[in-house]
């Protein structure tokens, strides 16, 4: 069972948990949060957070249940407004973006998306074109081309004519990703897209997101529970604990026993992957 760190423990965390800078030229900040916090029903779900999220990176939000990962993602997706502070996308407050313009920049997949009952895969993917043609607009040739491209990139064209609710969990998750790709946004926000999948499909989905990040210069911000998968596929990790930012940095910087113990509240060891030499976190 995970043990929450007290306020004093968080304030007195070791210097090794400070933000780790990456080498090389300074990346472009896509999102900037300045003292952003969120409260609901008298509870503080996210403490004031000041943070930048870099463009063209695959970024994992990690931490124990209730640490604030989904809350932070919803602030980025404009699903919730911060109680205090500001969240800016490309320098503009997210609330100031016109709805359609924001949807052309950011695509959001919640933890429990609707099943798409009665819709074919192609019809479901076509919903991603909504920000470009409007609710009553007809799909143009350019829209159909984007839909075809999304089906191809996600390997879902083979069941485009099938009903989406007849697919397996892993297949359905790829269809949702296809819808996000069809949306044409440069930033994808995904809340635990692998939580209900077996390990093979988890790796399949994360490998696809990694390929899209690299080939299409996308920014992907993803909530993950498995620290080893997060470290394997992501460029940056952001660790939250009890609604506070605990640490952030590269997988190489965070995959250390003392850092992981502070994130998850249990003793952790680091072992070396037998094939590629990467670090793996293992609970004692």
C-alpha positions as CSV (number, residue, x, y, z in Angstrom):
1,X,0.0,0.0,0.0
2,X,1.4,3.4,-0.9
3,X,2.1,5.8,1.9
4,X,1.5,9.5,1.3
5,X,4.4,11.8,2.1
6,X,3.6,14.5,4.6
7,X,3.8,18.2,3.8
8,X,7.1,18.4,5.8
9,X,8.6,15.4,4.0
10,X,7.7,17.0,0.6
11,X,9.3,20.3,1.6
12,X,12.4,18.5,2.9
13,X,12.9,16.1,0.0
14,X,16.5,15.7,-1.0
15,X,18.2,17.9,-3.6
16,X,18.4,14.9,-5.9
17,X,14.7,15.3,-6.5
18,X,15.1,18.8,-8.0
19,X,14.2,19.3,-11.6
20,X,16.7,17.7,-14.0
21,X,17.6,19.8,-17.1
22,X,18.1,17.9,-20.4
23,X,21.3,18.6,-22.4
24,X,21.3,20.4,-25.7
25,X,19.4,23.4,-27.1
26,X,16.5,24.6,-25.0
27,X,13.3,23.0,-26.3
28,X,10.2,25.1,-27.1
29,X,7.6,25.2,-24.3
30,X,4.1,24.2,-25.6
31,X,2.4,24.5,-22.3
32,X,3.3,26.8,-19.4
33,X,1.6,26.6,-16.0
34,X,2.0,29.4,-13.5
35,X,0.7,28.6,-10.1
36,X,-2.1,26.5,-11.6
37,X,-4.2,24.7,-8.9
38,X,-7.5,23.0,-8.8
39,X,-10.0,22.5,-5.9
40,X,-13.3,20.6,-5.9
41,X,-15.8,20.1,-3.1
42,X,-13.5,21.7,-0.6
43,X,-10.6,19.4,-1.5
44,X,-7.4,20.6,-3.1
45,X,-6.7,18.1,-5.9
46,X,-3.8,19.9,-7.4
47,X,-1.5,22.2,-5.5
48,X,-0.2,25.4,-7.2
49,X,2.0,24.1,-10.0
50,X,4.5,26.0,-12.1
51,X,5.8,24.0,-14.9
52,X,6.6,23.9,-18.7
53,X,5.8,21.1,-21.0
54,X,8.0,20.9,-24.0
55,X,6.8,20.5,-27.6
56,X,7.6,17.5,-29.8
57,X,8.2,15.3,-26.8
58,X,6.4,12.2,-25.4
59,X,5.8,13.1,-21.7
60,X,4.5,10.8,-19.0
61,X,2.6,11.9,-15.9
62,X,3.4,9.4,-13.2
63,X,2.6,8.9,-9.5
64,X,0.4,6.9,-7.2
65,X,-3.4,6.9,-7.4
66,X,-4.8,10.3,-6.4
67,X,-1.6,12.1,-7.0
68,X,-3.2,14.6,-9.4
69,X,-2.2,13.2,-12.8
70,X,-5.7,13.1,-14.3
71,X,-6.5,16.5,-12.8
72,X,-3.4,18.0,-14.4
73,X,-4.3,16.4,-17.8
74,X,-7.8,17.9,-17.6
75,X,-6.4,21.4,-17.0
76,X,-4.2,21.0,-20.1
77,X,-7.2,19.7,-22.1
78,X,-9.5,22.6,-20.9
79,X,-11.9,20.0,-19.4
80,X,-11.5,21.9,-16.1
81,X,-10.5,25.4,-15.4
82,X,-7.8,26.1,-12.8
83,X,-9.1,27.4,-9.5
84,X,-6.1,29.7,-9.3
85,X,-3.2,30.4,-11.6
86,X,-2.9,30.2,-15.3
87,X,-2.4,27.5,-18.0
88,X,-1.1,28.8,-21.3
89,X,-0.9,27.0,-24.7
90,X,1.7,28.6,-27.0
91,X,1.7,31.7,-24.8
92,X,-2.1,32.2,-24.7
93,X,-4.3,31.2,-21.8
94,X,-6.2,28.1,-22.7
95,X,-9.5,29.8,-21.8
96,X,-8.9,32.5,-24.4
97,X,-8.6,30.1,-27.3
98,X,-11.8,29.8,-29.5
99,X,-13.2,26.3,-29.1
100,X,-12.5,25.2,-32.7
101,X,-9.0,26.7,-32.7
102,X,-8.2,24.9,-29.5
103,X,-9.5,21.6,-30.9
104,X,-7.2,22.0,-33.9
105,X,-4.3,22.2,-31.6
106,X,-5.1,19.7,-28.8
107,X,-6.8,16.3,-28.9
108,X,-7.9,14.7,-25.6
109,X,-8.7,11.0,-24.9
110,X,-10.3,10.5,-21.4
111,X,-9.7,7.5,-19.3
112,X,-13.1,6.0,-20.1
113,X,-14.1,7.1,-23.7
114,X,-17.6,6.2,-24.9
115,X,-17.9,2.9,-26.7
116,X,-19.1,4.3,-30.1
117,X,-22.1,2.0,-30.1
118,X,-23.5,1.4,-33.5
119,X,-20.8,3.3,-35.3
120,X,-18.3,1.8,-37.8
121,X,-14.6,2.3,-37.2
122,X,-14.5,4.8,-40.1
123,X,-17.5,6.7,-38.8
124,X,-15.8,7.0,-35.4
125,X,-12.5,8.1,-36.8
126,X,-14.3,10.7,-38.9
127,X,-15.5,12.4,-35.7
128,X,-12.0,13.6,-35.4
129,X,-12.6,16.0,-38.3
130,X,-15.3,17.9,-36.4
131,X,-13.0,20.9,-35.6
132,X,-12.4,21.4,-39.3
133,X,-15.9,21.2,-40.8
134,X,-18.3,21.8,-38.0
135,X,-21.2,19.8,-36.7
136,X,-23.4,20.1,-39.8
137,X,-20.6,20.4,-42.4
138,X,-19.9,17.8,-45.0
139,X,-16.6,15.9,-45.2
140,X,-14.5,17.3,-48.0
141,X,-11.8,15.4,-50.0
142,X,-9.2,16.8,-47.6
143,X,-11.1,15.3,-44.7
144,X,-11.4,11.9,-46.3
145,X,-7.7,12.0,-47.0
146,X,-6.9,12.7,-43.3
147,X,-9.2,9.9,-42.2
148,X,-7.6,7.5,-44.6
149,X,-4.1,8.6,-43.4
150,X,-5.2,8.1,-39.7
151,X,-6.5,4.6,-40.4
152,X,-3.3,3.7,-42.2
153,X,-1.0,5.1,-39.6
154,X,-2.7,3.3,-36.8
155,X,-3.2,0.0,-38.7
156,X,-7.0,0.2,-38.3
157,X,-7.9,0.4,-42.0
158,X,-8.4,-3.4,-42.1
159,X,-11.5,-3.1,-39.9
160,X,-12.8,0.3,-41.1
161,X,-16.2,-1.1,-42.0
162,X,-16.7,-3.1,-38.8
163,X,-18.7,-1.8,-35.8
164,X,-16.3,-0.3,-33.3
165,X,-18.1,-1.9,-30.3
166,X,-17.4,-5.4,-31.7
167,X,-13.6,-4.9,-31.6
168,X,-11.3,-6.1,-28.8
169,X,-10.0,-3.7,-26.2
170,X,-6.6,-3.3,-27.9
171,X,-8.2,-2.8,-31.4
172,X,-10.7,-0.2,-30.0
173,X,-7.9,1.7,-28.4
174,X,-6.1,2.0,-31.7
175,X,-9.3,3.3,-33.2
176,X,-9.5,6.0,-30.6
177,X,-5.9,6.9,-31.4
178,X,-6.9,7.0,-35.1
179,X,-9.6,9.5,-34.3
180,X,-7.1,11.7,-32.5
181,X,-4.7,11.5,-35.4
182,X,-7.5,12.4,-37.8
183,X,-8.2,15.5,-35.7
184,X,-4.9,16.9,-37.0
185,X,-3.9,18.3,-33.6
186,X,-0.2,18.7,-32.8
187,X,-0.7,17.7,-29.2
188,X,-2.3,14.5,-27.9
189,X,-3.4,14.2,-24.3
190,X,-4.2,10.6,-23.1
191,X,-5.4,9.5,-19.7
192,X,-4.3,6.0,-19.0
193,X,-4.9,4.6,-22.5
194,X,-3.2,1.3,-21.6
195,X,-4.8,0.6,-18.2
196,X,-7.3,-2.1,-19.5
197,X,-4.9,-3.7,-21.9
198,X,-2.6,-6.8,-21.6
199,X,1.1,-6.2,-21.8
200,X,1.4,-7.0,-25.5
201,X,-1.3,-4.4,-26.4
202,X,0.2,-1.9,-23.9
203,X,3.5,-2.0,-25.7
204,X,1.7,-1.9,-29.1
205,X,-0.1,1.3,-28.2
206,X,2.9,3.0,-26.7
207,X,5.1,2.0,-29.6
208,X,2.5,3.6,-31.9
209,X,2.5,6.8,-29.9
210,X,6.3,6.9,-29.9
211,X,6.4,6.5,-33.7
212,X,3.8,9.2,-34.2
213,X,5.8,11.6,-31.9
214,X,8.9,11.0,-33.9
215,X,7.4,10.9,-37.5
216,X,4.9,13.7,-37.1
217,X,6.6,16.0,-34.6
218,X,3.7,15.6,-32.2
219,X,3.6,16.3,-28.5
220,X,2.1,13.5,-26.5
221,X,1.3,13.8,-22.8
222,X,0.2,10.5,-21.3
223,X,-0.9,9.3,-17.9
224,X,0.8,6.0,-17.1
225,X,1.0,3.8,-14.0
226,X,3.8,1.5,-15.2
227,X,7.1,3.4,-14.5
228,X,9.1,1.0,-16.6
229,X,6.9,1.5,-19.7
230,X,7.0,5.2,-19.1
231,X,10.8,5.2,-18.9
232,X,11.1,3.0,-22.0
233,X,8.9,5.1,-24.3
234,X,8.9,8.6,-23.1
235,X,11.4,11.5,-23.3
236,X,10.4,13.2,-20.1
237,X,8.7,12.1,-16.8
238,X,6.7,14.4,-14.5
239,X,6.1,12.8,-11.1
240,X,3.3,14.1,-8.9
241,X,2.6,13.2,-5.3
242,X,-0.4,14.2,-3.2
243,X,-1.3,16.9,-5.8
244,X,2.2,18.4,-5.8
245,X,5.0,18.3,-8.3
246,X,7.6,16.0,-6.8
247,X,10.2,15.9,-9.6
248,X,10.6,15.9,-13.4
249,X,13.3,15.1,-15.9
250,X,14.6,12.4,-18.2
251,X,14.0,8.7,-17.6
252,X,17.8,8.4,-17.0
253,X,17.6,11.0,-14.2
254,X,14.5,9.6,-12.5
255,X,15.2,5.9,-12.7
256,X,17.0,5.7,-9.4
257,X,16.0,3.9,-6.3
258,X,15.7,6.9,-4.0
259,X,13.7,8.9,-6.6
260,X,11.2,6.0,-7.2
261,X,10.8,5.4,-3.5
262,X,9.9,9.1,-3.0
263,X,7.4,8.9,-5.9
264,X,5.6,5.7,-4.9
265,X,6.2,5.5,-1.2
266,X,7.6,2.0,-1.1
267,X,11.3,0.8,-1.2
268,X,12.4,0.3,-4.8
269,X,15.4,-1.3,-6.4
270,X,17.0,-0.7,-9.8
271,X,17.9,-3.7,-12.0
272,X,19.5,-3.7,-15.4
273,X,17.5,-5.0,-18.4
274,X,19.2,-8.2,-19.6
275,X,18.9,-7.2,-23.3
276,X,19.3,-3.4,-23.7
277,X,20.9,-2.4,-20.4
278,X,18.2,0.1,-19.5
279,X,17.2,0.6,-15.8
280,X,14.1,-1.1,-14.4
281,X,12.4,-0.2,-11.2
282,X,11.4,-3.2,-9.0
283,X,9.4,-3.0,-5.7
284,X,11.1,-4.8,-2.8
